[in-house]
Amino acid sequence: MQRRRGSRRSSPAPTARPPGSSRSRRASQVGLILADDILARGFDRIQREVDAMFDGYLRVPKDARSRLVEAMRYAAIGGGKRVRPLLLTATAEIYGVSRDAAVRAGCAIEAIHAYSLIHDDLPCMDDDDMRHGKPTVHKAFDVATAVLAGDALHALAFELLTDDQTSADPFVRAELVRALARASGHHGMAGGQMMDMAATDQQFDLHAVTRLQQLKTGALLAAAVEMGAILGRVVEEGRAHLRAYARDIGLAFQIADDLLDCEGDESKAGKALRKDDGAGKATFVSLMGAEKARDQAHALAEQAIGHLSTHGEEANLLRALARFVVERDR
């Protein structure tokens, strides 16, 4: 099958009006309302689809494994924003990928994310009691069950990706597996978590914190966009603008997280806040100050949107997501 190029011809840019004009302000307000509507519908749809797919895969057996599967369901169903699956499906949609294939890949990356949170929350790591507004898995069940639930969700991710229902092309399936494995291992998320654990004993500068977060948080966000492009058979050189978009929103996402950790509401966040400051860890906020960090996050979001300039309305959900990551309250 012929591979597709990664960009499309954009519509002619409208003539800019003076920023202070009432028509310009009204157009901007209408644009924000439309973006909010696109985003709300996108989140509602992907949350329902991901929950339904996990529900189908995680049937509770009538034997000793039932406690394990119940813990997997507890972690994977009904919690979280589903940002990563939405990034993946929004990218895949640009290139005409079937919705079922994109959702399956989205569930794979969400399974990795869910497993990482289970393990991050363990007493030997971050030792958290609350996640998504409810007790963490090791609190709701026990530590051993939590470890196994994380392991099993990790395995489920690759079971989903290697199924020919995700793609009939074995080369596409292999590329999906490689992208997710690299993003979740020592080159990505796990490596970033190791750096994060070391941050309590070392003094990290801005460069080190940026690198840490590019791995711990950014790698999976970038993989979501990359995997959507892989499903869409976008050639390697056609993915550069998507990688740049993902890189910028990954950093913006983490800066926003740091701001929420300092200024957020625990009842909305559904987890303990201000832990990094209490542990003496360097963050974007502690190194840059809240105001400069906030400005940087918004600049990165706008820069990410700029990388999508070759696309038309089909990329509006990705544009809305770039703004969402810095404006969210949890």
C-alpha positions in Angstrom: 0.0 0.0 0.0 1.3 3.4 -0.9 2.4 5.5 2.1 0.9 9.0 2.5 2.8 12.2 2.9 2.6 13.9 6.3 1.2 17.2 5.3 -1.7 18.7 3.4 -2.1 22.0 1.6 -3.5 24.5 4.0 -6.4 26.9 3.2 -5.4 30.5 2.3 -4.8 32.5 5.5 -7.5 35.1 6.2 -6.5 38.7 6.1 -5.6 39.8 9.6 -7.7 42.5 11.2 -6.5 45.0 13.8 -6.3 43.1 17.1 -8.4 45.7 18.9 -11.4 45.6 16.5 -14.7 44.3 17.8 -15.1 41.9 14.9 -11.7 40.5 15.7 -12.6 40.0 19.3 -16.0 38.4 18.4 -14.2 36.0 15.9 -11.7 35.1 18.6 -14.5 34.4 21.1 -16.4 32.3 18.6 -13.2 30.4 17.8 -12.6 29.6 21.5 -16.2 28.4 21.9 -15.9 26.1 18.9 -12.6 24.8 20.2 -14.1 24.1 23.6 -17.0 22.2 21.9 -14.6 20.1 19.7 -12.6 19.3 22.8 -15.6 18.4 25.0 -17.0 16.1 22.3 -13.6 14.6 21.7 -13.0 13.8 25.4 -16.5 12.5 25.9 -16.2 10.1 22.9 -12.8 8.7 23.7 -13.5 8.2 27.4 -16.6 6.1 26.5 -14.7 4.2 23.8 -11.7 3.4 26.0 -13.8 2.3 28.9 -15.9 0.1 26.7 -12.8 -1.6 25.1 -11.2 -2.2 28.5 -14.5 -3.5 29.8 -14.5 -6.0 26.9 -10.9 -7.1 27.4 -11.0 -7.3 31.2 -13.7 -9.7 32.0 -13.4 -11.0 35.6 -12.8 -14.7 35.6 -14.3 -17.0 38.2 -11.1 -18.2 39.7 -8.1 -17.0 41.7 -7.3 -14.4 39.0 -10.4 -12.4 39.7 -8.7 -10.1 42.2 -6.0 -9.3 39.7 -8.5 -8.4 36.9 -10.6 -6.4 39.3 -7.5 -4.4 40.2 -6.7 -3.9 36.5 -10.3 -2.7 35.9 -10.1 -0.4 38.9 -7.0 1.3 37.4 -8.0 1.4 33.8 -11.8 2.0 33.7 -13.5 5.3 34.6 -10.5 7.3 35.6 -8.2 9.9 34.0 -8.6 12.4 31.2 -7.6 10.1 28.4 -5.3 12.7 26.9 -3.0 10.2 25.3 -5.7 8.2 23.5 -7.3 11.4 22.3 -4.0 12.6 20.9 -3.5 9.3 19.1 -7.0 9.2 17.6 -7.0 12.9 16.7 -3.7 12.3 14.8 -5.0 9.1 13.1 -8.2 10.8 12.1 -6.2 13.4 10.0 -5.0 10.5 7.9 -8.2 8.6 7.5 -7.5 5.7 9.9 -10.4 3.6 10.9 -11.8 4.6 14.3 -11.7 1.1 15.7 -8.0 0.7 14.9 -7.1 4.1 16.4 -9.1 3.3 19.6 -7.4 0.0 20.0 -4.0 1.7 19.8 -5.2 4.4 22.1 -6.2 1.7 24.7 -2.7 0.3 24.4 -1.0 3.6 25.3 -3.6 4.1 28.1 -2.8 0.7 29.5 0.9 1.7 29.7 -0.1 5.0 31.3 -2.3 3.2 33.8 0.4 0.7 34.7 2.9 3.5 35.2 0.6 5.2 37.6 0.0 2.1 39.6 3.8 1.5 40.0 4.5 5.3 40.6 2.0 5.3 43.5 3.6 2.3 45.3 5.3 2.9 48.7 8.7 2.2 47.2 8.3 5.0 44.7 6.1 8.1 45.2 4.0 6.5 48.0 0.7 8.1 47.1 -2.6 7.3 48.7 -5.0 8.9 46.2 -5.3 8.9 42.4 -8.2 10.2 40.3 -10.1 11.0 43.5 -10.1 7.5 44.9 -7.6 5.3 46.8 -4.6 4.1 44.8 -4.5 0.5 43.7 -2.2 -0.7 46.4 -4.5 1.0 49.0 -7.7 -0.4 47.5 -6.2 -3.9 47.1 -2.7 -4.6 48.3 0.9 -4.0 47.2 1.5 -7.4 45.6 -1.8 -7.2 43.6 -0.9 -3.7 42.5 2.4 -4.8 41.1 0.8 -7.6 39.2 -2.0 -5.4 37.9 0.6 -3.0 36.5 2.5 -5.9 35.0 -0.6 -7.3 33.4 -1.7 -3.9 32.0 1.8 -3.5 30.5 1.4 -6.9 28.8 -2.1 -6.0 27.6 -0.8 -2.9 25.8 1.3 -5.1 23.5 -1.4 -7.7 23.1 -3.6 -5.0 21.7 -0.9 -3.6 19.3 0.0 -7.0 17.9 -3.6 -8.0 17.1 -4.4 -7.8 13.4 -7.6 -6.0 14.2 -5.3 -3.0 15.1 -3.6 -3.2 11.7 -3.6 -5.9 9.0 -0.1 -4.9 8.1 2.6 -6.7 10.2 5.1 -3.9 9.5 2.7 -1.3 10.9 2.1 -3.5 14.0 5.8 -3.9 14.5 6.4 -0.1 14.2 3.6 0.5 16.7 5.2 -1.9 19.2 8.6 -0.4 18.8 7.3 3.2 19.3 5.5 2.3 22.5 8.2 0.1 23.9 10.8 2.8 23.4 8.6 5.5 24.9 7.9 3.4 28.0 11.3 1.9 28.7 14.7 3.4 29.8 14.7 5.6 26.7 11.5 7.2 27.9 9.0 7.0 30.8 10.9 4.5 33.0 14.2 6.4 32.5 12.4 9.7 33.4 11.0 8.1 36.6 14.5 7.0 37.6 15.8 10.6 37.1 12.8 11.8 39.1 13.7 9.5 42.0 17.3 10.8 41.9 16.1 14.4 42.0 15.5 14.2 45.7 19.3 13.7 46.3 20.7 15.9 43.5 20.3 19.5 42.5 18.8 19.6 39.0 19.1 22.7 36.8 16.6 23.7 34.2 18.3 21.6 31.5 18.2 18.5 33.7 14.5 19.1 34.7 13.6 19.6 31.0 15.3 16.3 30.1 13.7 14.5 33.0 10.2 15.6 32.0 10.8 15.0 28.3 11.3 11.3 29.3 8.9 10.8 32.2 5.9 12.7 30.7 6.7 13.8 27.2 7.8 10.4 25.8 4.3 8.9 26.0 2.6 12.0 24.7 5.0 12.0 21.8 4.4 8.3 21.2 0.6 8.9 21.0 1.1 11.3 18.2 3.7 9.2 16.5 1.5 6.1 16.7 -1.4 7.9 15.1 0.9 8.8 12.2 2.2 5.2 12.0 -1.4 3.9 11.7 -1.9 6.6 9.0 1.1 5.3 7.1 2.8 8.7 7.2 6.3 8.4 5.8 9.1 9.1 8.3 10.1 12.5 6.8 6.4 13.5 6.9 6.3 13.2 10.7 8.7 15.9 11.6 6.0 18.6 12.2 4.0 16.1 14.3 7.1 15.3 16.4 7.7 19.0 16.9 4.1 19.5 18.0 4.3 16.6 20.4 7.6 17.8 21.9 6.2 21.2 22.6 2.9 20.1 24.1 4.8 17.5 26.2 6.8 20.3 27.9 3.8 22.6 28.2 1.8 19.7 29.8 4.5 19.2 32.5 4.9 22.9 33.2 1.2 23.1 33.7 1.4 20.1 36.0 4.1 21.9 38.1 1.9 24.9 38.3 -1.1 22.8 39.4 1.1 21.1 42.0 1.8 24.6 43.5 -1.5 26.3 42.9 -4.1 23.6 42.2 -7.1 22.3 44.2 -6.6 18.8 45.5 -10.4 18.2 45.3 -10.2 18.8 41.5 -6.8 17.1 41.0 -8.0 14.0 42.8 -4.5 13.4 44.2 -2.1 14.9 46.7 -0.4 18.2 45.6 2.7 20.1 46.7 4.7 16.9 47.1 7.6 18.0 44.9 8.1 21.2 46.9 8.0 19.3 50.1 10.6 16.8 48.8 12.9 19.6 47.7 12.7 18.6 44.0 13.5 21.1 41.4 10.6 21.9 39.1 9.9 24.3 36.3 8.1 26.5 38.8 10.8 26.5 41.4 13.5 27.3 38.8 11.6 29.8 36.7 9.0 31.2 39.0 5.2 30.7 38.5 4.6 33.7 36.2 7.5 32.9 33.8 6.6 29.2 33.8 3.0 30.1 32.9 4.2 32.3 30.1 6.5 29.6 28.8 3.7 27.0 28.9 1.4 29.2 26.8 4.3 30.0 24.4 4.9 26.3 23.9 1.3 25.6 23.2 1.1 28.3 20.6 4.4 27.1 19.1 2.9 23.6 18.9 -0.2 24.9 17.1 2.2 26.6 14.6 3.6 23.2 13.7 0.2 22.3 12.3 0.1 25.1 9.8 0.2 22.8 6.8 -3.1 21.2 8.0 -6.6 22.6 7.7 -9.7 22.0 9.9 -8.9 18.3 10.2 -6.3 19.2 12.8 -8.5 21.4 14.9 -8.8 18.8 17.7 -5.0 18.7 18.0 -4.9 22.5 18.1 -7.6 22.5 20.9 -5.6 19.9 22.8 -2.5 22.1 22.7 -4.4 24.9 24.5 -6.1 22.4 26.8 -2.9 21.1 28.3 -2.0 24.5 29.7 -5.5 25.7 30.7 -6.7 22.6 32.5 -7.4 22.6 36.2 -6.5 19.0 37.0 
